[in-house]
Amino acid sequence: MTSSPDLLIPRIFAAIDDHRFDDLPAFYTAEVRADTAVGHISGREQLVATLRAIHEPVPVLQHLVTGVIVDPHGDEADVRANVVATFCDEEHRPTLEGASVWRGRLRRTEQTWRVSEFSLDLVWTRGTMPTEWAASS
């Protein structure tokens, strides 16, 4: 999907914002592990299902990804990025906003980079996350 590790995280959030959830599996390894504000997630299928369940009902999304720092070492790379998310209703009014630090590890597979593990550490939020967003184990 992408041959440049610094573009992988922005591409993931662009796919989410554009509601292109069928594109998401290509960004992750099969055994991806994630720790987020909604819980611990194991495996690509569970991760994509959780991302879809959270984001698909939201009419308008915007994720701003900044400060992407990549530390490559062979076929792996450590990545850090700042992510600011805004969830809006049909009238384009923000209903939930927040900022997180995305920290993860990428793995090169064939000619592309994929996320093998990450955490999304919440820094601040305005609004309340729905309880149904909790990841099921």
C-alpha positions in Angstrom: 0.0 0.0 0.0 2.8 2.5 0.8 6.5 2.2 0.4 7.2 5.1 2.7 6.8 4.5 6.4 6.2 8.2 7.2 3.0 8.2 5.0 1.4 5.1 6.5 -0.3 6.7 9.5 -1.7 9.7 7.6 -3.0 7.2 5.0 -4.8 5.2 7.6 -6.6 8.2 9.0 -7.4 9.5 5.6 -9.1 6.2 4.8 -11.1 6.4 8.1 -12.1 10.0 7.3 -13.2 9.0 3.8 -15.1 6.0 5.2 -12.9 3.7 3.1 -13.0 0.9 5.7 -12.4 -1.8 3.1 -8.9 -0.3 2.6 -7.9 -0.7 6.2 -6.8 -4.3 6.3 -3.9 -3.6 3.9 -2.4 -1.2 6.5 -2.0 -3.8 9.2 -0.3 -7.1 9.8 -2.6 -10.1 10.6 -1.4 -10.2 14.2 -1.5 -6.5 14.9 -1.9 -5.5 18.5 -3.4 -2.2 19.7 -3.9 -0.4 23.0 -6.4 2.5 22.7 -8.9 4.5 24.7 -11.5 1.9 23.9 -9.4 -1.0 25.1 -6.9 -3.7 23.9 -7.4 -5.1 20.4 -5.7 -8.2 18.9 -5.7 -9.1 15.3 -6.5 -7.3 12.1 -10.1 -8.5 11.8 -11.0 -7.2 15.3 -9.1 -4.0 14.8 -10.8 -3.2 11.5 -14.2 -4.2 12.9 -13.7 -1.8 15.9 -12.5 1.0 13.6 -15.6 0.5 11.4 -18.0 0.3 14.4 -16.7 3.6 15.9 -16.3 5.7 12.8 -18.8 4.5 10.2 -21.8 6.0 12.0 -20.2 9.4 12.2 -21.3 11.6 9.3 -18.2 13.8 9.1 -14.7 13.0 10.5 -11.4 14.8 10.4 -8.2 13.4 11.7 -5.2 15.7 11.6 -1.9 13.8 11.7 1.2 15.9 12.5 4.7 15.5 13.8 5.3 12.1 12.3 8.7 10.8 13.4 10.0 7.6 12.0 13.0 5.7 13.4 13.7 2.9 10.9 15.9 -0.1 11.7 16.0 -2.7 9.0 12.6 -4.1 8.2 11.0 -2.5 11.2 10.4 1.1 12.2 9.2 2.9 15.3 6.8 5.7 14.7 5.3 8.5 16.7 2.7 11.0 15.6 0.2 13.5 17.0 -3.4 12.9 16.0 -6.3 15.4 16.6 -9.7 14.0 15.8 -13.0 15.8 15.3 -16.3 13.9 15.0 -19.2 16.0 13.5 -22.9 15.5 13.1 -24.8 15.9 9.8 -24.8 19.7 10.3 -20.9 19.7 10.5 -21.0 20.6 14.2 -18.3 18.9 16.3 -19.8 16.4 18.8 -16.5 14.9 20.0 -13.0 16.2 19.8 -9.7 14.8 21.1 -6.0 14.5 20.7 -3.8 11.5 21.1 -0.2 10.4 20.6 0.1 7.5 18.2 3.1 5.3 19.0 3.8 2.1 17.1 5.9 -0.3 15.3 5.8 -0.9 11.5 7.0 -4.0 9.7 8.1 -4.1 6.0 6.3 -6.9 4.2 7.2 -7.4 0.6 7.3 -3.8 -0.9 5.0 -2.2 1.7 5.0 -1.1 5.4 2.3 -2.3 7.7 1.5 -1.6 11.4 2.3 -4.5 13.7 1.5 -2.9 17.0 0.5 0.6 18.3 -0.9 2.5 21.2 -3.1 5.6 20.9 -2.6 7.5 24.1 -5.3 10.1 24.8 -4.0 13.5 25.7 -7.3 15.5 25.9 -10.9 15.2 24.9 -13.9 17.5 24.7 -17.2 15.6 24.7 -18.0 12.0 25.9 -17.0 8.8 24.1 -20.0 6.5 23.8 -19.8 3.4 26.1 -20.6 1.1 23.1 -17.1 1.9 21.7 -15.4 -0.4 24.2 -13.5 -3.0 22.3 -14.7 -6.6 22.9 -12.0 -9.1 23.6 
